[in-house]
Amino acid sequence: MKNFIITGTSKGIGEKLAQLLLEEGYSVYGISRGASPLLSNYAKYNHFHFDLGNVLEIEGLMSDIAGRINSSSTRTEMICLVNNAAMLEPLKPIDQCSPEEINKNLQVSLIAPTVLTACFIRQFNDVSARRKIINISSGSGTYPAPGMSVYCTAKAGMNMFTRCVGEEQRKREHPVEIIAVDPGMVDTEMQAVAREKSEEQYEMANFFKQAHQSGQLQSTENLGKYLLILIHREVESGRLVTHSEG
């Protein structure tokens, strides 16, 4: 049996990837604040209602999930963590962002995936099954954008974190695979939030509107199928993989 722990499964990329994995007969442990009516129809979907901003409680959550996976009577072939959940806002110049907004974004978008990764490796350190971590990044982690400084910083941090853990794991006898994935522009609720703002509110709003109108956004289903390929494929640990690589 292959087991997948995915954050942000209530909508968007996380929900679609979870659905595709469930349709292949795998077990999915979804972590999100909201439930997904779509995923609740699958017998092998396990939902954990959790706010990733509560980073100090993540270890207990992961211990619970690991206990369920390890107690399964079915032989475990693979355990995979997909750090997908992130916050886009605040979308405004940094001097207009409150400490609360900055803190919340970085807790969810960067600190939570860091803690989840640490807990994942620790919980499954003695498991002989294949172990893999996929961090969903963004082009924003490479290219700076006005009004997106917090989000861009979180994704850049995610990329460097992936590289560092990849270096650590290469020295292990039974290493955990870890990669970051830049999915390109995807038609998600986060994209809709960006393009629905006025240019006065957010300098990049027209860029996102034009990308949507010109058909540059890919569907969550197409991205989900690409992620399935990356899940099964062996990729050098620490790498940032871009969707354009195919």
C-alpha positions as CSV (number, residue, x, y, z in Angstrom):
1,M,0.0,0.0,0.0
2,K,1.1,3.5,-0.8
3,N,0.2,6.3,1.8
4,F,0.1,10.0,1.1
5,I,0.0,12.8,3.6
6,I,-1.2,16.0,1.8
7,T,-1.8,19.5,3.2
8,G,-4.4,21.8,1.8
9,T,-6.8,19.1,0.5
10,S,-10.0,21.2,0.9
11,K,-9.6,22.7,-2.6
12,G,-7.3,23.4,-5.6
13,I,-4.2,21.4,-6.2
14,G,-4.3,19.4,-3.0
15,E,-7.9,18.3,-3.5
16,K,-7.3,17.2,-7.1
17,L,-4.0,15.4,-6.3
18,A,-5.7,13.6,-3.4
19,Q,-8.6,12.6,-5.7
20,L,-6.2,11.2,-8.4
21,L,-4.3,9.2,-5.8
22,L,-7.5,7.8,-4.2
23,E,-8.7,6.7,-7.6
24,E,-5.6,4.7,-8.0
25,G,-6.5,2.9,-4.7
26,Y,-4.0,4.6,-2.4
27,S,-4.6,5.9,1.1
28,V,-4.6,9.6,1.6
29,Y,-4.3,11.5,4.9
30,G,-5.5,15.1,4.2
31,I,-4.7,18.0,6.4
32,S,-6.7,21.3,6.0
33,R,-9.0,23.7,7.9
34,G,-11.9,22.9,5.7
35,A,-13.4,19.5,4.6
36,S,-13.8,18.4,1.0
37,P,-17.2,16.9,0.2
38,L,-15.6,15.4,-2.9
39,L,-12.9,13.5,-1.0
40,S,-15.2,12.4,1.8
41,N,-16.8,10.0,-0.7
42,Y,-13.6,7.9,-0.8
43,A,-13.2,5.1,1.8
44,K,-9.4,5.5,1.9
45,Y,-9.5,9.2,2.6
46,N,-8.7,10.3,6.1
47,H,-9.4,13.9,6.9
48,F,-7.6,15.9,9.7
49,H,-9.2,19.2,10.5
50,F,-6.2,21.3,11.4
51,D,-4.9,24.9,11.1
52,L,-1.3,24.8,10.0
53,G,-0.7,28.2,11.7
54,N,-0.7,26.2,14.9
55,V,2.9,24.9,14.2
56,L,3.6,23.8,17.8
57,E,0.8,21.2,17.5
58,I,2.1,19.7,14.3
59,E,4.2,17.1,16.0
60,G,1.2,15.6,17.8
61,L,-0.7,15.6,14.5
62,M,2.0,13.8,12.6
63,S,2.4,11.3,15.5
64,D,-1.3,10.4,15.1
65,I,-1.0,10.0,11.4
66,A,2.2,7.9,11.6
67,G,0.5,5.7,14.2
68,R,-2.3,5.0,11.8
69,I,0.0,4.2,8.9
70,N,2.4,2.0,11.0
71,S,-0.5,0.1,12.5
72,S,-1.9,-0.9,9.1
73,S,-2.0,-4.6,8.5
74,T,-1.2,-4.0,4.8
75,R,2.5,-3.9,3.8
76,T,3.6,-0.3,3.2
77,E,5.4,0.3,0.0
78,M,5.7,4.1,0.1
79,I,5.0,7.0,2.4
80,C,4.9,10.4,0.8
81,L,4.4,13.9,2.3
82,V,3.1,16.6,-0.1
83,N,3.5,20.1,1.4
84,N,1.0,21.9,-0.7
85,A,-0.8,24.4,1.6
86,A,0.2,28.0,1.4
87,M,-1.2,31.5,1.9
88,L,-1.0,34.1,-0.9
89,E,-2.0,37.2,1.0
90,P,-1.0,39.8,2.1
91,L,-0.9,41.2,-1.4
92,K,0.4,44.7,-0.8
93,P,3.7,46.6,-0.2
94,I,5.5,45.4,2.9
95,D,5.1,48.7,4.8
96,Q,1.3,48.2,4.5
97,C,1.5,44.6,5.9
98,S,0.7,44.2,9.6
99,P,2.9,42.0,11.8
100,E,-0.1,39.6,12.2
101,E,-0.5,39.2,8.4
102,I,3.3,38.6,7.9
103,N,3.4,36.1,10.8
104,K,0.3,34.1,9.6
105,N,1.6,33.8,6.1
106,L,5.1,32.6,7.1
107,Q,3.7,30.2,9.7
108,V,1.5,28.5,7.1
109,S,3.6,28.8,4.0
110,L,7.1,28.2,5.3
111,I,7.4,27.2,9.0
112,A,4.6,24.6,8.9
113,P,6.2,22.7,5.9
114,T,9.5,22.9,7.7
115,V,8.1,21.3,10.8
116,L,6.0,18.8,8.9
117,T,9.2,17.7,7.1
118,A,11.2,17.3,10.3
119,C,8.3,15.3,11.9
120,F,7.9,13.1,8.8
121,I,11.5,12.1,8.7
122,R,11.6,11.5,12.5
123,Q,8.4,9.5,12.5
124,F,9.3,7.2,9.6
125,N,13.1,7.1,10.2
126,D,13.1,3.3,10.8
127,V,10.6,2.4,8.1
128,S,12.0,0.4,5.2
129,A,9.4,1.6,2.7
130,R,10.3,4.3,0.1
131,R,9.8,7.8,1.7
132,K,9.4,10.9,-0.3
133,I,8.6,14.6,0.3
134,I,7.3,16.9,-2.4
135,N,7.2,20.6,-1.6
136,I,4.9,22.7,-3.9
137,S,6.8,25.8,-4.7
138,S,6.2,28.6,-7.2
139,G,7.9,30.8,-9.7
140,S,7.5,33.4,-7.1
141,G,10.3,31.7,-5.2
142,T,12.7,32.7,-8.0
143,Y,11.3,35.9,-9.5
144,P,10.5,38.9,-7.3
145,A,7.2,40.6,-7.6
146,P,5.9,43.9,-6.0
147,G,3.2,43.4,-3.5
148,M,4.1,39.7,-3.0
149,S,7.2,40.0,-0.8
150,V,5.9,37.7,1.9
151,Y,4.7,35.0,-0.4
152,C,7.8,35.2,-2.6
153,T,10.0,35.0,0.5
154,A,8.2,31.9,1.8
155,K,8.6,30.1,-1.5
156,A,12.2,31.1,-1.9
157,G,12.8,29.7,1.7
158,M,11.0,26.5,0.7
159,N,13.4,26.1,-2.3
160,M,16.5,26.5,-0.1
161,F,15.1,24.3,2.6
162,T,14.5,21.5,0.1
163,R,18.1,21.8,-1.1
164,C,19.5,21.7,2.4
165,V,17.5,18.7,3.5
166,G,18.4,17.0,0.2
167,E,22.1,17.4,1.1
168,E,21.4,16.0,4.6
169,Q,19.6,13.0,3.3
170,R,22.3,12.1,0.7
171,K,24.6,11.1,3.6
172,R,22.0,8.7,5.1
173,E,22.1,5.0,4.5
174,H,18.3,4.9,3.7
175,P,17.7,8.5,2.5
176,V,14.3,10.2,2.2
177,E,13.8,11.7,-1.2
178,I,12.9,15.4,-1.2
179,I,12.1,17.7,-4.1
180,A,10.4,21.1,-4.7
181,V,8.1,21.6,-7.6
182,D,7.4,24.8,-9.4
183,P,4.0,24.0,-11.0
184,G,3.7,27.2,-13.1
185,M,0.5,29.1,-13.2
186,V,-2.5,27.0,-12.2
187,D,-6.2,27.9,-12.2
188,T,-6.8,27.9,-8.5
189,E,-8.7,30.0,-6.0
190,M,-5.4,31.7,-5.1
191,Q,-5.1,32.9,-8.7
192,A,-8.7,34.1,-8.6
193,V,-7.9,36.2,-5.4
194,A,-5.0,37.8,-7.1
195,R,-6.8,38.8,-10.3
196,E,-10.0,40.0,-8.6
197,K,-8.1,42.8,-6.9
198,S,-7.9,46.3,-8.4
199,E,-4.6,47.6,-9.6
200,E,-4.8,50.2,-6.9
201,Q,-5.0,47.4,-4.3
202,Y,-2.4,45.2,-5.9
203,E,0.1,46.2,-8.5
204,M,0.3,42.8,-10.2
205,A,-3.5,42.3,-10.5
206,N,-3.6,43.0,-14.3
207,F,-0.8,40.5,-14.9
208,F,-2.9,37.7,-13.4
209,K,-6.1,38.9,-15.2
210,Q,-4.3,38.8,-18.6
211,A,-2.8,35.4,-17.8
212,H,-6.3,34.0,-17.1
213,Q,-7.9,35.7,-20.1
214,S,-5.2,34.5,-22.5
215,G,-5.5,30.8,-21.4
216,Q,-2.1,30.6,-19.8
217,L,-3.3,28.8,-16.7
218,Q,-3.3,25.1,-16.6
219,S,-5.9,23.0,-14.8
220,T,-5.5,21.4,-11.5
221,E,-6.1,18.0,-13.2
222,N,-3.3,18.4,-15.6
223,L,-0.9,19.5,-12.8
224,G,-2.2,16.6,-10.6
225,K,-1.3,14.1,-13.4
226,Y,2.2,15.6,-13.7
227,L,2.7,15.4,-9.9
228,L,1.7,11.7,-10.1
229,I,4.6,11.2,-12.6
230,L,7.0,12.9,-10.2
231,I,5.8,10.9,-7.2
232,H,6.7,7.6,-9.0
233,R,9.8,8.9,-10.7
234,E,13.1,9.0,-8.9
235,V,14.5,12.6,-9.0
236,E,17.7,13.8,-7.5
237,S,17.0,14.9,-3.9
238,G,17.1,18.7,-3.3
239,R,16.1,19.6,-6.8
240,L,13.7,22.3,-7.8
241,V,11.7,20.7,-10.7
242,T,9.7,23.0,-13.0
243,H,6.5,21.9,-14.8
244,S,8.0,23.2,-18.1
245,E,10.6,20.5,-17.9
246,G,7.9,18.0,-18.7
